[in-house]
């Protein structure tokens, strides 16, 4: 397969001009408060996996109509039409190209469940066409395009919700208040875990594209490539041109919670990562085992992220979840474990703002679409941008790293004892699965320690790292350089 490494964006004037053809339209939701009996018409873009979940969510809502089904693979249409018919919904229109749906002036919402490389561009196009947006995590494939999506959403006054469902859960909101109270002492580390089984994807040869699939449209803003079954419809997650590895897949949920629980944390001032794609001989490019470290400043807790693709023992009872390390103990699984004691205590009952107003993350989004009140959203696009960017920054450190000997207590590793323990535990986990880290077969990457400016959203004094904040444009799919 033809893979192109990201370079600094070269904006194409013709492509930028093409965006202007998607004008801000006069849909029913454009600045107007909608009543409970007004019908909201939705286009779902991306009909595999999460697309099916989007459909189910909207079908159970009163006065919400599925108006369009959008996917470059027409084989997906029949399944979703059949799924919708079970709920006696009106048959939707179908199209391979989202731009056809955006021309519908009666369309109110675009719900995006495409591969990651389409998320920001489709969000921007929809906002420019006057539609509100629900966009799956991560809202971007690279940092820069996430910021542009935020600015376009603000400029067009659109409601844009990010698909991090934890934001709609009262339990996390209450835990955030407990952290702020200081009753467990200072928060030292906010830890996120993504121990999720991800088998090898093997090797597949390029082949002719199925007649039903417009692969060039599927590729969209990514570099032009040949069709390969290891891309369509799921394994694109493990290629840099389309996905972001598991830290930028399942892991965005846990990253979002981990960052949320550090009071005032937006983007880090420092980032570091180690890991590798170990134990596999396949086409995947992203690490299947990874540890990331984010520093949000001297007065804030550090964030540690762990990715494991092999079957793993639980850590403090968690596999996919979050753990808080305080001066006086640990919070995990909804309980507090004081230092030196094995028995967990119930968390105190605290008052916190109600989450999920309208019914979960999707109901909360539709509620905001009706009321036009952005402050009622649980997962605004800005929060989604910050959490997605944190995942991207960890990956940039990894991608700029070098092969190294496995030294979990190396003085080169930032984060002190907490990081040393985490990396050492990672090595023991791999060894127990028959994977020995070395410099030949199972190559261990020691990432580059990077300084970041959260205000400017650029790395400090590192041209190579800044190059990876963007990606090359493709004619017809370029983002605006400035808003």
N, C-alpha and C positions, 0 to 999 in steps of 0.2 A: 504493500500500500504506500501511496505517496503521502508523506507527512512533512509538514512545514513547521519549523520552529517559529514561535512568535517573534516578531521584530517590532520596532516602534511604528505606530500607525502611520501609514501614508494615505492621507485623506484624498479621495478622488472627487474632483469637482462635479463630474457627471453624476456620480452616485449620490452625492449630497443634494444635488439639485433634484434628484428623483424623489427625495423625501418630501419636498415641497408639494408634490402632487397629492399627498395625503393631508388634506387640509382639515382644520378643526371644524367638525361638523356640528349641526344643530340637533343632536339627539335629545330624547326626552329628559335625560339625566343632566344635561348641560346647565349646571348652576340652578336647577329647579328641584325643590323638595317634592318627593313623590309620596303619595298616600299609600296606605297598606293595600288598597285595592287596585293600584296601578300595576300593570304587568311590566316586569323587567325582562328584557330579551337578551339572552346570553349566547355567545359563540364560544365553543370549547375547541381549543387548538392543541392538538396532540392527543391521540385517542388510544394509545396503549397505556398500560400500567396506571399511572396517576390520573390519566384522562378518564378512565372508567370511574374512578372515585369522585372526580369532579362532577360527572354526570349524575351519579347517585345522590350527591349532596344537593344539587339544584332541583332534581326531580321531586325530592320530598318537601320542597318549599312551596308555599302558597303564592300564587301570582308571580311565579318565575317560570319563564318559558325558554326551552332550548331551541334557539332559532337557527343556529348554524353548527355543523360539525366540520372541523378543518383538520386535514392531515394529508401530506403528500403521497401517502400510501392508501389507495382507494379500498384495499382489502380490509381496512379497519372500519369502514363506514357501516357495513351491514350489521356488524356486532353491536355497535353503539345504537343504531336505529332500533334494533331488536330489544336492546336493554331499555331504551326509553319507552318503547311501545307497551311494556309491561305495566307502566304507570299511566297508560292512556294519554300520553302527551301527543301534541300535534307533531307530525313528521317534520324534522328540521331540513333545511337546505344543506347540501354538502359541497365542499370545494377543496382542492388541493392547496390553494394559495390564500392566505389570510387577507390579502389585499382585496379580494373579491368581497369578503364579508364586511370589511371596513367601509366599503362604499354604501352599505345599507344604512340609511339615515335613521331607521327605526331600531337599530341595534344599540343596546345600552352598555353591555359588558363584554369584555374578552377575558376568558379564563384560560391561562397558559400552562400547559402540561407537556410542552415540547422538550427535546434535549436542551441541555444548558446553554449551548452556543447560540440559541435563538432567543433566550429569555429577555435580554435587555432590548434588543432591536424590536422585537414584537411589542414589548411594553411601550417603547417610544412611539412606534407607528400607531398603536391603539390610542395613546394619549393625544397625539396630534390629530387623530380622526374624531376626537371628542368622546371616546369611550373610557369607562372606568375599567380597572384591571385587577384581576387576581393572578399573581405570578408565582409559580412554584419556586422553591428554593433550589439552588441559589439564584438570586435575581440577576446575576451576572456571571459571565465566564472569566472576566478579568476585571480588575478594580476600577479602571477608568470608565468603562461603559456603565457600571453600576451608578457612579456619580452622575453621569449624564442622564440616566433614567430618572434619578431623583429630581434633577433640575427641570427636566421636561415635565414631570408630573406636577411640580409646583407651578411652573409657568402656565400650564394648561388647566390648572385647578382640578385635576383629576383625583379620584379616590383610587389609590393603588395599595393593595394588601399583599403581603408576603406570606408564602405558605409555610410558616414556622408555627405549627399548631400549639406548641407549648405556651405561646403568648396568650392563648385564650383559656388557659387553665388557672383556676384560683390557687391551686396548691403551690405553683411556682411564684405567683404574685405574693402570697403570704410568706414564702421563704425569703423573697427579696426584702420584705419588711423586717423579718427576723435578723437578717444580716445587718441591715441599717441600724437596728437597735443596739447592737454590740453586746448582747447578753451572753454570747458564747465566746467573747473575746474577739481579738482581731482576726479577720479572715486572711489567711496566709496564701492558700492556693484554691482556686476554683478549677476543679478537674472535670473533663469531659471524656467519656469512653465511647468508642464505637468498635466493640468486639462483635463483628458480624461475619458469618461464614461467607467467603467469596472464593469459590473454586477457580482453578486455572481456566482461562478461556481458550487455550490451545492455539493452534496455528491454522489459518484459513487463507486460501488463495483468492485473489480478486477474480470476479466472474461477471458475466453479463447481468445487467440490472433487470429485475422482474418488470414485466410490462405495466403492472399496476402502480409501480412506484416511480415518482419523479425524484430521482436521487439528487439531481442538481439542485432542486428546490429544497430537499431535505438538508443538503449541505449548506445552503444559504450563505451566511456570513463567514463560514469557515473556508479554508483554502480548498480549491477544486481537487477532487480525489476520485479514485476508481471505486466502484461498488464492492463492498466486502461484507459478508454475513456476520463478521465479528463487530460490525458497527450497528447494523439495523436488526433488532430494535432496542437492545439494552446495553450491550457491551461497549458502546460509545463512552460510557462513564470512565473507562480506563485508558482513554486516549486524550492527550492534551488539547487537540484541536476541537474537541467536542465536550469533554467532561473535565472533572477536577478530582478524580479519585474518590475514595469513600469519605475523606474529610469534607469534600465538597458535595457529597451525596447525602447519605444518611446523617453524616456528621454535622451538617449545618444546623440541624435541630439541637444537637447537644452543644455546639459552639454558641448558638444563640442564647441558650439558658445559662451557660457558663459565663458569658459576657454580661448578661442581664444581672446576674447575681453579684457582680463586682460593681458597687455603687459608682456611677459616673463614668464607667468604661465605655469608650467608643471605638477608637482604633489605637493600636499599640505604639509605643515609642521604640520597641525592640522586638525582634522575632528570630526564631531559630528552629531548625528541624533536623532530625536524623531518621534513617530508615532505609528501606529498599524494597524492590520487587523480588522477594526471595522465595526459594522453594518451587518456583514455576519456570518452565521454559515455554513462554507464550508471547503473543503479540502485544500484550498490555504494556503500557508505558508508565502508569502512575504507581506509586508505592502501595504494596499490600500490607506493609507493616511500617508504622510511622509514629514518631513522637514529636509533637510541636510544643513550643514554648512561646508565650506572648507576655511582654512586659508593658503594663499600662502606666508606668510611672512609679516614683519612689514611695508614694503613700498608698498605693493600691495593691491588691492581691495579684499574684501571678496566675496566669491561666496555662494549664498543661492539658494537652490533647493526646489521646492514645487511639491508634487505629490498629486492629488486628484482624486478619482475614482467615486465620486458622482457628479451629475449635479452641476455646480458651476457658480457663478457670475464671470464676467470677472474682472481682476485686471489691471487697467490702459489700458483697452481695449484688454487685451490678455487672452487667455486660454492655448494655446500651443505655447509658444514663449519665448522671452527674453526681459528683461527690464534692463536699466542701470541707476543707481542712482549716480548722480554727485553732487558736492558741490553746483552747481548753478541750478540744475533741473534734470529732468528725460527724457530719450530717450525711447520711446515706439512706436511701430507701424510705424517706419520710420519718426517720428517727435520729436522735442525737446520741452519740456514743462517747461518753466522757473518757478522757485519757486514762488508760490503765484499766478500764472496765469493759467487759465484753457485752453487757446487756444494754440494749438500746432503750432510750426514754422517748415518750411521745413529744412531738414538738409543741411549743406553746401555741395557744389560739390567739391570733393577732388580727387586727383590723387592717384590711387592704382593699384597694379599689376593686370593684367587681370586674371579673374578666369574662370574655365570651358573651357579651351583651348581644342578643339577637340569636344565639344558639351556635356555639362553637366558632371556629375560625371562619367558616364560610358564611354562617348566619350573621356574624359580626360584620363581615364585609358587606353583605346585602343591606344590613341595617344602615351602614354608613353611606351606601349608595343612595338610599332613600332620603336620608336626613341631610346629606351633604356636610356632615360634621366629622372632619378628619380626626378630631381629638377623641372620638369614640372608638376609633380603630385600635385593635390590640397589636397589630403587626404592620405598622406603616412602612412604606418602602424605604424610608431612611434607616430604620432599625434593621431591615433586611439587608440593606447595602453594607452597614457596618459588620454584621455577622458574616455575610458572604465574603467581604473583603478580608476579614481575619483568616478565613480558610485559604484564600488565595495567597495571602502574604506568607503563611506557613509553607505552602507549596513552592513559592518562589525561592525561599531559603533552601529548600530541598533540591530544587532544580539547579541551583547554582553551586551545589556542594560537590565534593570530590570523594572518590573512593578512599576509605580509611580503615585502619585496624579497629576492631571493636574494643573500645576502651570506655566503659560506662562511667568511669570516674575521672576521665581526662580533664585537666584544668582548662581545656579549650571550651568545655561545655558550660554555658551559663545556667543559672538557676539553682546552683548549689546542691544541697543534699536531696531536695525533692526531685530534681531532674536526674541526679545520679541514681537514685533508687528506682525511678521509673524506667530508665534505660537498662539498668541491670536486670530488672524484672522482665523486660521485653526479651533480653537475650536468653534468660532461663526458660521463658515460655517457648521460644523458637527451638531451643535445644531439646526440650521435652517432646517437640513434634518432629524431631529428626533433622532440624535445620541448623547447621553450624554457620555462623556468619564468618565470611572470609573475603579475600580479595580476588577470588577467581570465579566460583560458581554462584554463590549467594553473596552478592556484592553489597556491602554496607556503605551507605552514603552519609558522610558527615556534612550537614548543611552549612551554609554561609551565615554567620551572625550579621544581622542587618539592623541599621538604625533607620527609623521611620519618622516622618513629620506628619502627625495626624491632622494638623490644620491644612497643610498644602496637599496632603495625600500623595506624597512622593517619598522615596528613599533619600537618605542624606548621603550625598557624595558617592553614589554607586550607579553608574550609567547602565551596567548590565541588568541590575535589578529593576531600574526604572523602565527599561525596555519591556520587561515582562508585565508591567502594569497595563499595557495595551496589547492589541493584536492587529495584524495587517487587515486592511479593508479589502473588500471584494466588490467589483463594480456591480452596482444595483443594490448593495447591502451595507453600505457605509453608514456609520453613525456621524451625526454632526460633531465637529471638533469643539465648537463652543455653542452654548445655548443663548 
